[in-house]
Amino acid sequence: MSNPPPLPEKSSPVRKPLFEDCWSCRILSGGGLLASGGYVFMQARKFMHLGGPTSMGTVAQIIFAAGLASWGLVVIADPVGKSTRKE
């Protein structure tokens, strides 16, 4: 039996950030996510302010608003594009 030639080593692909260096794209989309998180939060607060009972739906709405706002901050901060890989 003959031995097959060794396989060439594959280099791991470098992940490019989603918005690359487009600062205005990150600000626009991240700001939109922050604004939508604020809107969802204010709607939940308005319901509670009017004297409505705090239900699981209201709590889920507030958690969803926090998720939208944090997603917006991540898009603006772009932590993936700033990290470097050490070998």
PyMOL Python script that loads the backbone (N, CA, C, O; Angstrom):
from pymol import cmd

cmd.read_pdbstr("""\
ATOM      1  N   MET A   1       0.815  -1.173   0.000  1.00  0.00           N
ATOM      2  CA  MET A   1       0.000   0.000   0.000  1.00  0.00           C
ATOM      3  C   MET A   1       0.865   1.246   0.000  1.00  0.00           C
ATOM      4  O   MET A   1       1.878   1.342   0.693  1.00  0.00           O
ATOM      5  N   SER A   2       0.431   2.170  -0.789  1.00  0.00           N
ATOM      6  CA  SER A   2       1.192   3.414  -0.840  1.00  0.00           C
ATOM      7  C   SER A   2       0.549   4.447   0.088  1.00  0.00           C
ATOM      8  O   SER A   2      -0.664   4.455   0.297  1.00  0.00           O
ATOM      9  N   ASN A   3       1.374   5.288   0.620  1.00  0.00           N
ATOM     10  CA  ASN A   3       0.878   6.350   1.501  1.00  0.00           C
ATOM     11  C   ASN A   3       0.455   7.556   0.659  1.00  0.00           C
ATOM     12  O   ASN A   3       1.203   7.977  -0.225  1.00  0.00           O
ATOM     13  N   PRO A   4      -0.729   8.119   0.916  1.00  0.00           N
ATOM     14  CA  PRO A   4      -1.150   9.312   0.169  1.00  0.00           C
ATOM     15  C   PRO A   4      -0.312  10.515   0.610  1.00  0.00           C
ATOM     16  O   PRO A   4       0.198  10.551   1.729  1.00  0.00           O
ATOM     17  N   PRO A   5      -0.178  11.502  -0.289  1.00  0.00           N
ATOM     18  CA  PRO A   5       0.590  12.686   0.091  1.00  0.00           C
ATOM     19  C   PRO A   5      -0.124  13.437   1.224  1.00  0.00           C
ATOM     20  O   PRO A   5      -1.349  13.392   1.330  1.00  0.00           O
ATOM     21  N   PRO A   6       0.642  14.116   2.054  1.00  0.00           N
ATOM     22  CA  PRO A   6       0.005  14.837   3.169  1.00  0.00           C
ATOM     23  C   PRO A   6      -0.868  15.982   2.649  1.00  0.00           C
ATOM     24  O   PRO A   6      -0.565  16.621   1.641  1.00  0.00           O
ATOM     25  N   LEU A   7      -1.936  16.207   3.359  1.00  0.00           N
ATOM     26  CA  LEU A   7      -2.854  17.285   2.990  1.00  0.00           C
ATOM     27  C   LEU A   7      -2.234  18.636   3.355  1.00  0.00           C
ATOM     28  O   LEU A   7      -1.593  18.767   4.398  1.00  0.00           O
ATOM     29  N   PRO A   8      -2.425  19.633   2.498  1.00  0.00           N
ATOM     30  CA  PRO A   8      -1.899  20.961   2.850  1.00  0.00           C
ATOM     31  C   PRO A   8      -2.666  21.530   4.040  1.00  0.00           C
ATOM     32  O   PRO A   8      -3.863  21.288   4.195  1.00  0.00           O
ATOM     33  N   GLU A   9      -1.961  22.287   4.874  1.00  0.00           N
ATOM     34  CA  GLU A   9      -2.600  22.879   6.045  1.00  0.00           C
ATOM     35  C   GLU A   9      -3.489  24.032   5.606  1.00  0.00           C
ATOM     36  O   GLU A   9      -3.103  24.880   4.801  1.00  0.00           O
ATOM     37  N   LYS A  10      -4.678  24.031   6.158  1.00  0.00           N
ATOM     38  CA  LYS A  10      -5.613  25.098   5.837  1.00  0.00           C
ATOM     39  C   LYS A  10      -5.477  26.192   6.893  1.00  0.00           C
ATOM     40  O   LYS A  10      -5.483  25.914   8.093  1.00  0.00           O
ATOM     41  N   SER A  11      -5.358  27.408   6.445  1.00  0.00           N
ATOM     42  CA  SER A  11      -5.332  28.519   7.392  1.00  0.00           C
ATOM     43  C   SER A  11      -6.769  28.889   7.715  1.00  0.00           C
ATOM     44  O   SER A  11      -7.648  28.841   6.854  1.00  0.00           O
ATOM     45  N   SER A  12      -6.993  29.256   8.962  1.00  0.00           N
ATOM     46  CA  SER A  12      -8.353  29.598   9.355  1.00  0.00           C
ATOM     47  C   SER A  12      -8.742  30.929   8.722  1.00  0.00           C
ATOM     48  O   SER A  12      -7.945  31.868   8.700  1.00  0.00           O
ATOM     49  N   PRO A  13      -9.961  31.008   8.212  1.00  0.00           N
ATOM     50  CA  PRO A  13     -10.373  32.262   7.568  1.00  0.00           C
ATOM     51  C   PRO A  13     -10.535  33.373   8.606  1.00  0.00           C
ATOM     52  O   PRO A  13     -10.985  33.132   9.726  1.00  0.00           O
ATOM     53  N   VAL A  14     -10.172  34.554   8.229  1.00  0.00           N
ATOM     54  CA  VAL A  14     -10.298  35.706   9.109  1.00  0.00           C
ATOM     55  C   VAL A  14     -11.706  36.261   8.965  1.00  0.00           C
ATOM     56  O   VAL A  14     -12.156  36.558   7.858  1.00  0.00           O
ATOM     57  N   ARG A  15     -12.401  36.401  10.090  1.00  0.00           N
ATOM     58  CA  ARG A  15     -13.771  36.924  10.053  1.00  0.00           C
ATOM     59  C   ARG A  15     -13.736  38.423   9.879  1.00  0.00           C
ATOM     60  O   ARG A  15     -13.073  39.138  10.630  1.00  0.00           O
ATOM     61  N   LYS A  16     -14.455  38.887   8.884  1.00  0.00           N
ATOM     62  CA  LYS A  16     -14.572  40.317   8.663  1.00  0.00           C
ATOM     63  C   LYS A  16     -15.758  40.824   9.462  1.00  0.00           C
ATOM     64  O   LYS A  16     -16.784  40.148   9.531  1.00  0.00           O
ATOM     65  N   PRO A  17     -15.641  42.000  10.068  1.00  0.00           N
ATOM     66  CA  PRO A  17     -16.789  42.543  10.778  1.00  0.00           C
ATOM     67  C   PRO A  17     -17.958  42.758   9.822  1.00  0.00           C
ATOM     68  O   PRO A  17     -17.771  42.944   8.619  1.00  0.00           O
ATOM     69  N   LEU A  18     -19.156  42.729  10.377  1.00  0.00           N
ATOM     70  CA  LEU A  18     -20.356  42.829   9.558  1.00  0.00           C
ATOM     71  C   LEU A  18     -20.412  44.147   8.788  1.00  0.00           C
ATOM     72  O   LEU A  18     -20.720  44.159   7.596  1.00  0.00           O
ATOM     73  N   PHE A  19     -20.116  45.251   9.466  1.00  0.00           N
ATOM     74  CA  PHE A  19     -20.204  46.549   8.821  1.00  0.00           C
ATOM     75  C   PHE A  19     -18.838  47.113   8.450  1.00  0.00           C
ATOM     76  O   PHE A  19     -18.733  48.263   8.024  1.00  0.00           O
ATOM     77  N   GLU A  20     -17.804  46.313   8.610  1.00  0.00           N
ATOM     78  CA  GLU A  20     -16.420  46.686   8.323  1.00  0.00           C
ATOM     79  C   GLU A  20     -16.090  48.040   8.939  1.00  0.00           C
ATOM     80  O   GLU A  20     -16.212  48.194  10.154  1.00  0.00           O
ATOM     81  N   ASP A  21     -15.680  49.015   8.156  1.00  0.00           N
ATOM     82  CA  ASP A  21     -15.288  50.306   8.702  1.00  0.00           C
ATOM     83  C   ASP A  21     -16.326  51.381   8.438  1.00  0.00           C
ATOM     84  O   ASP A  21     -16.012  52.568   8.522  1.00  0.00           O
ATOM     85  N   CYS A  22     -17.521  51.008   8.128  1.00  0.00           N
ATOM     86  CA  CYS A  22     -18.568  51.975   7.805  1.00  0.00           C
ATOM     87  C   CYS A  22     -19.176  52.502   9.106  1.00  0.00           C
ATOM     88  O   CYS A  22     -20.140  51.941   9.627  1.00  0.00           O
ATOM     89  N   TRP A  23     -18.594  53.590   9.621  1.00  0.00           N
ATOM     90  CA  TRP A  23     -19.031  54.143  10.895  1.00  0.00           C
ATOM     91  C   TRP A  23     -20.482  54.616  10.818  1.00  0.00           C
ATOM     92  O   TRP A  23     -21.252  54.412  11.757  1.00  0.00           O
ATOM     93  N   SER A  24     -20.857  55.247   9.703  1.00  0.00           N
ATOM     94  CA  SER A  24     -22.230  55.746   9.590  1.00  0.00           C
ATOM     95  C   SER A  24     -23.238  54.594   9.552  1.00  0.00           C
ATOM     96  O   SER A  24     -24.348  54.731  10.066  1.00  0.00           O
ATOM     97  N   CYS A  25     -22.864  53.464   8.950  1.00  0.00           N
ATOM     98  CA  CYS A  25     -23.767  52.300   8.924  1.00  0.00           C
ATOM     99  C   CYS A  25     -23.993  51.766  10.338  1.00  0.00           C
ATOM    100  O   CYS A  25     -25.115  51.422  10.712  1.00  0.00           O
ATOM    101  N   ARG A  26     -22.919  51.702  11.109  1.00  0.00           N
ATOM    102  CA  ARG A  26     -23.041  51.195  12.476  1.00  0.00           C
ATOM    103  C   ARG A  26     -23.859  52.143  13.334  1.00  0.00           C
ATOM    104  O   ARG A  26     -24.679  51.696  14.136  1.00  0.00           O
ATOM    105  N   ILE A  27     -23.650  53.450  13.182  1.00  0.00           N
ATOM    106  CA  ILE A  27     -24.405  54.420  13.974  1.00  0.00           C
ATOM    107  C   ILE A  27     -25.889  54.378  13.599  1.00  0.00           C
ATOM    108  O   ILE A  27     -26.752  54.406  14.477  1.00  0.00           O
ATOM    109  N   LEU A  28     -26.186  54.310  12.304  1.00  0.00           N
ATOM    110  CA  LEU A  28     -27.577  54.310  11.855  1.00  0.00           C
ATOM    111  C   LEU A  28     -28.316  53.057  12.325  1.00  0.00           C
ATOM    112  O   LEU A  28     -29.405  53.156  12.891  1.00  0.00           O
ATOM    113  N   SER A  29     -27.739  51.897  12.097  1.00  0.00           N
ATOM    114  CA  SER A  29     -28.448  50.670  12.478  1.00  0.00           C
ATOM    115  C   SER A  29     -28.451  50.480  13.998  1.00  0.00           C
ATOM    116  O   SER A  29     -29.458  50.054  14.562  1.00  0.00           O
ATOM    117  N   GLY A  30     -27.342  50.790  14.661  1.00  0.00           N
ATOM    118  CA  GLY A  30     -27.310  50.678  16.119  1.00  0.00           C
ATOM    119  C   GLY A  30     -28.247  51.672  16.781  1.00  0.00           C
ATOM    120  O   GLY A  30     -28.913  51.350  17.765  1.00  0.00           O
ATOM    121  N   GLY A  31     -28.298  52.891  16.234  1.00  0.00           N
ATOM    122  CA  GLY A  31     -29.228  53.879  16.775  1.00  0.00           C
ATOM    123  C   GLY A  31     -30.675  53.473  16.563  1.00  0.00           C
ATOM    124  O   GLY A  31     -31.522  53.715  17.423  1.00  0.00           O
ATOM    125  N   GLY A  32     -30.964  52.859  15.427  1.00  0.00           N
ATOM    126  CA  GLY A  32     -32.317  52.366  15.186  1.00  0.00           C
ATOM    127  C   GLY A  32     -32.706  51.276  16.166  1.00  0.00           C
ATOM    128  O   GLY A  32     -33.839  51.240  16.645  1.00  0.00           O
ATOM    129  N   LEU A  33     -31.769  50.389  16.466  1.00  0.00           N
ATOM    130  CA  LEU A  33     -32.054  49.338  17.449  1.00  0.00           C
ATOM    131  C   LEU A  33     -32.236  49.923  18.847  1.00  0.00           C
ATOM    132  O   LEU A  33     -33.110  49.488  19.597  1.00  0.00           O
ATOM    133  N   LEU A  34     -31.404  50.915  19.196  1.00  0.00           N
ATOM    134  CA  LEU A  34     -31.571  51.562  20.495  1.00  0.00           C
ATOM    135  C   LEU A  34     -32.924  52.263  20.586  1.00  0.00           C
ATOM    136  O   LEU A  34     -33.606  52.173  21.606  1.00  0.00           O
ATOM    137  N   ALA A  35     -33.307  52.959  19.521  1.00  0.00           N
ATOM    138  CA  ALA A  35     -34.589  53.660  19.528  1.00  0.00           C
ATOM    139  C   ALA A  35     -35.763  52.688  19.607  1.00  0.00           C
ATOM    140  O   ALA A  35     -36.742  52.952  20.304  1.00  0.00           O
ATOM    141  N   SER A  36     -35.667  51.564  18.894  1.00  0.00           N
ATOM    142  CA  SER A  36     -36.764  50.599  18.959  1.00  0.00           C
ATOM    143  C   SER A  36     -36.838  49.947  20.339  1.00  0.00           C
ATOM    144  O   SER A  36     -37.931  49.654  20.823  1.00  0.00           O
ATOM    145  N   GLY A  37     -35.687  49.716  20.976  1.00  0.00           N
ATOM    146  CA  GLY A  37     -35.702  49.207  22.343  1.00  0.00           C
ATOM    147  C   GLY A  37     -36.332  50.205  23.307  1.00  0.00           C
ATOM    148  O   GLY A  37     -37.077  49.824  24.211  1.00  0.00           O
ATOM    149  N   GLY A  38     -36.023  51.495  23.105  1.00  0.00           N
ATOM    150  CA  GLY A  38     -36.635  52.532  23.940  1.00  0.00           C
ATOM    151  C   GLY A  38     -38.143  52.617  23.734  1.00  0.00           C
ATOM    152  O   GLY A  38     -38.895  52.813  24.689  1.00  0.00           O
ATOM    153  N   TYR A  39     -38.581  52.469  22.488  1.00  0.00           N
ATOM    154  CA  TYR A  39     -40.019  52.517  22.193  1.00  0.00           C
ATOM    155  C   TYR A  39     -40.756  51.346  22.850  1.00  0.00           C
ATOM    156  O   TYR A  39     -41.810  51.534  23.457  1.00  0.00           O
ATOM    157  N   VAL A  40     -40.208  50.159  22.730  1.00  0.00           N
ATOM    158  CA  VAL A  40     -40.857  48.982  23.332  1.00  0.00           C
ATOM    159  C   VAL A  40     -40.900  49.139  24.851  1.00  0.00           C
ATOM    160  O   VAL A  40     -41.904  48.803  25.479  1.00  0.00           O
ATOM    161  N   PHE A  41     -39.818  49.649  25.444  1.00  0.00           N
ATOM    162  CA  PHE A  41     -39.782  49.850  26.887  1.00  0.00           C
ATOM    163  C   PHE A  41     -40.810  50.889  27.328  1.00  0.00           C
ATOM    164  O   PHE A  41     -41.491  50.702  28.337  1.00  0.00           O
ATOM    165  N   MET A  42     -40.923  51.985  26.571  1.00  0.00           N
ATOM    166  CA  MET A  42     -41.879  53.029  26.949  1.00  0.00           C
ATOM    167  C   MET A  42     -43.322  52.543  26.823  1.00  0.00           C
ATOM    168  O   MET A  42     -44.182  52.975  27.591  1.00  0.00           O
ATOM    169  N   GLN A  43     -43.599  51.665  25.883  1.00  0.00           N
ATOM    170  CA  GLN A  43     -44.956  51.121  25.770  1.00  0.00           C
ATOM    171  C   GLN A  43     -45.289  50.242  26.970  1.00  0.00           C
ATOM    172  O   GLN A  43     -46.419  50.263  27.458  1.00  0.00           O
ATOM    173  N   ALA A  44     -44.316  49.471  27.447  1.00  0.00           N
ATOM    174  CA  ALA A  44     -44.547  48.645  28.631  1.00  0.00           C
ATOM    175  C   ALA A  44     -44.728  49.529  29.863  1.00  0.00           C
ATOM    176  O   ALA A  44     -45.584  49.259  30.705  1.00  0.00           O
ATOM    177  N   ARG A  45     -43.919  50.588  29.967  1.00  0.00           N
ATOM    178  CA  ARG A  45     -44.041  51.504  31.098  1.00  0.00           C
ATOM    179  C   ARG A  45     -45.369  52.252  31.069  1.00  0.00           C
ATOM    180  O   ARG A  45     -45.964  52.503  32.118  1.00  0.00           O
ATOM    181  N   LYS A  46     -45.837  52.609  29.872  1.00  0.00           N
ATOM    182  CA  LYS A  46     -47.098  53.331  29.758  1.00  0.00           C
ATOM    183  C   LYS A  46     -48.242  52.472  30.276  1.00  0.00           C
ATOM    184  O   LYS A  46     -49.140  52.966  30.958  1.00  0.00           O
ATOM    185  N   PHE A  47     -48.207  51.187  29.949  1.00  0.00           N
ATOM    186  CA  PHE A  47     -49.249  50.273  30.425  1.00  0.00           C
ATOM    187  C   PHE A  47     -49.210  50.164  31.947  1.00  0.00           C
ATOM    188  O   PHE A  47     -50.257  50.162  32.595  1.00  0.00           O
ATOM    189  N   MET A  48     -48.010  50.074  32.522  1.00  0.00           N
ATOM    190  CA  MET A  48     -47.892  49.977  33.974  1.00  0.00           C
ATOM    191  C   MET A  48     -48.270  51.300  34.635  1.00  0.00           C
ATOM    192  O   MET A  48     -48.858  51.299  35.717  1.00  0.00           O
ATOM    193  N   HIS A  49     -47.943  52.425  34.005  1.00  0.00           N
ATOM    194  CA  HIS A  49     -48.246  53.739  34.560  1.00  0.00           C
ATOM    195  C   HIS A  49     -49.754  53.995  34.605  1.00  0.00           C
ATOM    196  O   HIS A  49     -50.243  54.691  35.495  1.00  0.00           O
ATOM    197  N   LEU A  50     -50.475  53.440  33.660  1.00  0.00           N
ATOM    198  CA  LEU A  50     -51.932  53.614  33.639  1.00  0.00           C
ATOM    199  C   LEU A  50     -52.633  52.761  34.693  1.00  0.00           C
ATOM    200  O   LEU A  50     -53.855  52.835  34.828  1.00  0.00           O
ATOM    201  N   GLY A  51     -51.894  51.966  35.430  1.00  0.00           N
ATOM    202  CA  GLY A  51     -52.477  51.166  36.500  1.00  0.00           C
ATOM    203  C   GLY A  51     -52.744  49.735  36.121  1.00  0.00           C
ATOM    204  O   GLY A  51     -53.388  49.006  36.876  1.00  0.00           O
ATOM    205  N   GLY A  52     -52.266  49.314  34.971  1.00  0.00           N
ATOM    206  CA  GLY A  52     -52.448  47.925  34.566  1.00  0.00           C
ATOM    207  C   GLY A  52     -51.593  46.992  35.403  1.00  0.00           C
ATOM    208  O   GLY A  52     -50.531  47.384  35.887  1.00  0.00           O
ATOM    209  N   PRO A  53     -52.046  45.774  35.575  1.00  0.00           N
ATOM    210  CA  PRO A  53     -51.258  44.823  36.369  1.00  0.00           C
ATOM    211  C   PRO A  53     -49.977  44.409  35.623  1.00  0.00           C
ATOM    212  O   PRO A  53     -49.951  44.301  34.397  1.00  0.00           O
ATOM    213  N   THR A  54     -48.949  44.191  36.394  1.00  0.00           N
ATOM    214  CA  THR A  54     -47.691  43.733  35.799  1.00  0.00           C
ATOM    215  C   THR A  54     -47.809  42.239  35.542  1.00  0.00           C
ATOM    216  O   THR A  54     -47.785  41.431  36.470  1.00  0.00           O
ATOM    217  N   SER A  55     -47.935  41.886  34.280  1.00  0.00           N
ATOM    218  CA  SER A  55     -48.109  40.484  33.917  1.00  0.00           C
ATOM    219  C   SER A  55     -46.809  39.952  33.323  1.00  0.00           C
ATOM    220  O   SER A  55     -45.833  40.685  33.166  1.00  0.00           O
ATOM    221  N   MET A  56     -46.818  38.675  33.001  1.00  0.00           N
ATOM    222  CA  MET A  56     -45.641  38.068  32.373  1.00  0.00           C
ATOM    223  C   MET A  56     -45.387  38.677  30.997  1.00  0.00           C
ATOM    224  O   MET A  56     -44.242  38.753  30.552  1.00  0.00           O
ATOM    225  N   GLY A  57     -46.450  39.111  30.323  1.00  0.00           N
ATOM    226  CA  GLY A  57     -46.291  39.746  29.020  1.00  0.00           C
ATOM    227  C   GLY A  57     -45.545  41.063  29.122  1.00  0.00           C
ATOM    228  O   GLY A  57     -44.706  41.376  28.278  1.00  0.00           O
ATOM    229  N   THR A  58     -45.854  41.841  30.170  1.00  0.00           N
ATOM    230  CA  THR A  58     -45.159  43.113  30.377  1.00  0.00           C
ATOM    231  C   THR A  58     -43.696  42.881  30.709  1.00  0.00           C
ATOM    232  O   THR A  58     -42.824  43.601  30.223  1.00  0.00           O
ATOM    233  N   VAL A  59     -43.428  41.891  31.525  1.00  0.00           N
ATOM    234  CA  VAL A  59     -42.043  41.556  31.868  1.00  0.00           C
ATOM    235  C   VAL A  59     -41.290  41.091  30.624  1.00  0.00           C
ATOM    236  O   VAL A  59     -40.138  41.472  30.418  1.00  0.00           O
ATOM    237  N   ALA A  60     -41.926  40.281  29.805  1.00  0.00           N
ATOM    238  CA  ALA A  60     -41.296  39.827  28.566  1.00  0.00           C
ATOM    239  C   ALA A  60     -41.035  40.995  27.627  1.00  0.00           C
ATOM    240  O   ALA A  60     -40.027  41.010  26.920  1.00  0.00           O
ATOM    241  N   GLN A  61     -41.933  41.971  27.613  1.00  0.00           N
ATOM    242  CA  GLN A  61     -41.759  43.152  26.776  1.00  0.00           C
ATOM    243  C   GLN A  61     -40.552  43.970  27.237  1.00  0.00           C
ATOM    244  O   GLN A  61     -39.792  44.468  26.407  1.00  0.00           O
ATOM    245  N   ILE A  62     -40.372  44.111  28.537  1.00  0.00           N
ATOM    246  CA  ILE A  62     -39.229  44.850  29.070  1.00  0.00           C
ATOM    247  C   ILE A  62     -37.925  44.101  28.782  1.00  0.00           C
ATOM    248  O   ILE A  62     -36.919  44.725  28.445  1.00  0.00           O
ATOM    249  N   ILE A  63     -37.931  42.784  28.911  1.00  0.00           N
ATOM    250  CA  ILE A  63     -36.735  41.995  28.613  1.00  0.00           C
ATOM    251  C   ILE A  63     -36.391  42.086  27.134  1.00  0.00           C
ATOM    252  O   ILE A  63     -35.218  42.178  26.772  1.00  0.00           O
ATOM    253  N   PHE A  64     -37.402  42.060  26.283  1.00  0.00           N
ATOM    254  CA  PHE A  64     -37.173  42.200  24.846  1.00  0.00           C
ATOM    255  C   PHE A  64     -36.595  43.574  24.522  1.00  0.00           C
ATOM    256  O   PHE A  64     -35.716  43.693  23.668  1.00  0.00           O
ATOM    257  N   ALA A  65     -37.087  44.612  25.200  1.00  0.00           N
ATOM    258  CA  ALA A  65     -36.567  45.964  24.995  1.00  0.00           C
ATOM    259  C   ALA A  65     -35.105  46.046  25.421  1.00  0.00           C
ATOM    260  O   ALA A  65     -34.302  46.695  24.751  1.00  0.00           O
ATOM    261  N   ALA A  66     -34.755  45.401  26.522  1.00  0.00           N
ATOM    262  CA  ALA A  66     -33.361  45.396  26.965  1.00  0.00           C
ATOM    263  C   ALA A  66     -32.472  44.659  25.958  1.00  0.00           C
ATOM    264  O   ALA A  66     -31.333  45.060  25.719  1.00  0.00           O
ATOM    265  N   GLY A  67     -32.993  43.590  25.375  1.00  0.00           N
ATOM    266  CA  GLY A  67     -32.242  42.861  24.361  1.00  0.00           C
ATOM    267  C   GLY A  67     -32.009  43.696  23.110  1.00  0.00           C
ATOM    268  O   GLY A  67     -30.913  43.683  22.550  1.00  0.00           O
ATOM    269  N   LEU A  68     -33.033  44.421  22.670  1.00  0.00           N
ATOM    270  CA  LEU A  68     -32.881  45.298  21.504  1.00  0.00           C
ATOM    271  C   LEU A  68     -31.852  46.391  21.768  1.00  0.00           C
ATOM    272  O   LEU A  68     -31.011  46.681  20.917  1.00  0.00           O
ATOM    273  N   ALA A  69     -31.925  46.994  22.953  1.00  0.00           N
ATOM    274  CA  ALA A  69     -30.993  48.075  23.278  1.00  0.00           C
ATOM    275  C   ALA A  69     -29.557  47.562  23.374  1.00  0.00           C
ATOM    276  O   ALA A  69     -28.631  48.224  22.906  1.00  0.00           O
ATOM    277  N   SER A  70     -29.368  46.401  23.971  1.00  0.00           N
ATOM    278  CA  SER A  70     -28.005  45.864  24.071  1.00  0.00           C
ATOM    279  C   SER A  70     -27.474  45.443  22.705  1.00  0.00           C
ATOM    280  O   SER A  70     -26.278  45.569  22.443  1.00  0.00           O
ATOM    281  N   TRP A  71     -28.340  44.950  21.841  1.00  0.00           N
ATOM    282  CA  TRP A  71     -27.924  44.615  20.477  1.00  0.00           C
ATOM    283  C   TRP A  71     -27.481  45.872  19.736  1.00  0.00           C
ATOM    284  O   TRP A  71     -26.503  45.844  18.989  1.00  0.00           O
ATOM    285  N   GLY A  72     -28.198  46.970  19.942  1.00  0.00           N
ATOM    286  CA  GLY A  72     -27.810  48.231  19.334  1.00  0.00           C
ATOM    287  C   GLY A  72     -26.455  48.711  19.816  1.00  0.00           C
ATOM    288  O   GLY A  72     -25.653  49.214  19.029  1.00  0.00           O
ATOM    289  N   LEU A  73     -26.195  48.558  21.110  1.00  0.00           N
ATOM    290  CA  LEU A  73     -24.886  48.948  21.641  1.00  0.00           C
ATOM    291  C   LEU A  73     -23.765  48.084  21.072  1.00  0.00           C
ATOM    292  O   LEU A  73     -22.678  48.584  20.788  1.00  0.00           O
ATOM    293  N   VAL A  74     -24.022  46.810  20.909  1.00  0.00           N
ATOM    294  CA  VAL A  74     -23.008  45.916  20.344  1.00  0.00           C
ATOM    295  C   VAL A  74     -22.715  46.288  18.897  1.00  0.00           C
ATOM    296  O   VAL A  74     -21.558  46.265  18.477  1.00  0.00           O
ATOM    297  N   VAL A  75     -23.738  46.630  18.133  1.00  0.00           N
ATOM    298  CA  VAL A  75     -23.527  47.021  16.734  1.00  0.00           C
ATOM    299  C   VAL A  75     -22.706  48.302  16.665  1.00  0.00           C
ATOM    300  O   VAL A  75     -21.824  48.424  15.815  1.00  0.00           O
ATOM    301  N   ILE A  76     -22.982  49.254  17.542  1.00  0.00           N
ATOM    302  CA  ILE A  76     -22.234  50.504  17.528  1.00  0.00           C
ATOM    303  C   ILE A  76     -20.801  50.283  17.992  1.00  0.00           C
ATOM    304  O   ILE A  76     -19.870  50.806  17.380  1.00  0.00           O
ATOM    305  N   ALA A  77     -20.606  49.517  19.064  1.00  0.00           N
ATOM    306  CA  ALA A  77     -19.265  49.314  19.618  1.00  0.00           C
ATOM    307  C   ALA A  77     -18.406  48.415  18.737  1.00  0.00           C
ATOM    308  O   ALA A  77     -17.188  48.590  18.699  1.00  0.00           O
ATOM    309  N   ASP A  78     -18.997  47.464  18.033  1.00  0.00           N
ATOM    310  CA  ASP A  78     -18.309  46.538  17.140  1.00  0.00           C
ATOM    311  C   ASP A  78     -17.123  45.842  17.811  1.00  0.00           C
ATOM    312  O   ASP A  78     -15.986  46.009  17.368  1.00  0.00           O
ATOM    313  N   PRO A  79     -17.370  45.052  18.890  1.00  0.00           N
ATOM    314  CA  PRO A  79     -16.249  44.416  19.581  1.00  0.00           C
ATOM    315  C   PRO A  79     -15.556  43.330  18.759  1.00  0.00           C
ATOM    316  O   PRO A  79     -14.383  43.046  19.001  1.00  0.00           O
ATOM    317  N   VAL A  80     -16.241  42.717  17.801  1.00  0.00           N
ATOM    318  CA  VAL A  80     -15.633  41.644  17.003  1.00  0.00           C
ATOM    319  C   VAL A  80     -14.580  42.206  16.072  1.00  0.00           C
ATOM    320  O   VAL A  80     -13.536  41.582  15.880  1.00  0.00           O
ATOM    321  N   GLY A  81     -14.824  43.350  15.497  1.00  0.00           N
ATOM    322  CA  GLY A  81     -13.881  43.917  14.547  1.00  0.00           C
ATOM    323  C   GLY A  81     -12.621  44.430  15.190  1.00  0.00           C
ATOM    324  O   GLY A  81     -11.615  44.600  14.502  1.00  0.00           O
ATOM    325  N   LYS A  82     -12.633  44.690  16.515  1.00  0.00           N
ATOM    326  CA  LYS A  82     -11.472  45.233  17.184  1.00  0.00           C
ATOM    327  C   LYS A  82     -10.600  44.161  17.820  1.00  0.00           C
ATOM    328  O   LYS A  82      -9.481  44.450  18.244  1.00  0.00           O
ATOM    329  N   SER A  83     -11.087  42.941  17.895  1.00  0.00           N
ATOM    330  CA  SER A  83     -10.306  41.895  18.530  1.00  0.00           C
ATOM    331  C   SER A  83      -9.258  41.346  17.571  1.00  0.00           C
ATOM    332  O   SER A  83      -9.478  41.283  16.362  1.00  0.00           O
ATOM    333  N   THR A  84      -8.134  40.956  18.116  1.00  0.00           N
ATOM    334  CA  THR A  84      -7.082  40.355  17.305  1.00  0.00           C
ATOM    335  C   THR A  84      -6.801  38.964  17.836  1.00  0.00           C
ATOM    336  O   THR A  84      -6.921  38.702  19.032  1.00  0.00           O
ATOM    337  N   ARG A  85      -6.435  38.103  16.954  1.00  0.00           N
ATOM    338  CA  ARG A  85      -6.182  36.718  17.324  1.00  0.00           C
ATOM    339  C   ARG A  85      -4.691  36.498  17.511  1.00  0.00           C
ATOM    340  O   ARG A  85      -3.889  36.856  16.649  1.00  0.00           O
ATOM    341  N   LYS A  86      -4.328  35.914  18.628  1.00  0.00           N
ATOM    342  CA  LYS A  86      -2.918  35.619  18.908  1.00  0.00           C
ATOM    343  C   LYS A  86      -2.663  34.162  18.567  1.00  0.00           C
ATOM    344  O   LYS A  86      -3.442  33.280  18.927  1.00  0.00           O
ATOM    345  N   GLU A  87      -1.582  33.924  17.880  1.00  0.00           N
ATOM    346  CA  GLU A  87      -1.249  32.540  17.504  1.00  0.00           C
ATOM    347  C   GLU A  87      -0.018  32.081  18.198  1.00  0.00           C
ATOM    348  O   GLU A  87       0.413  30.944  18.004  1.00  0.00           O
TER     349      GLU A  87
END
""", "prot")
cmd.dss("prot")
cmd.show_as("cartoon", "prot")
cmd.util.cbc("prot")
cmd.orient("prot")
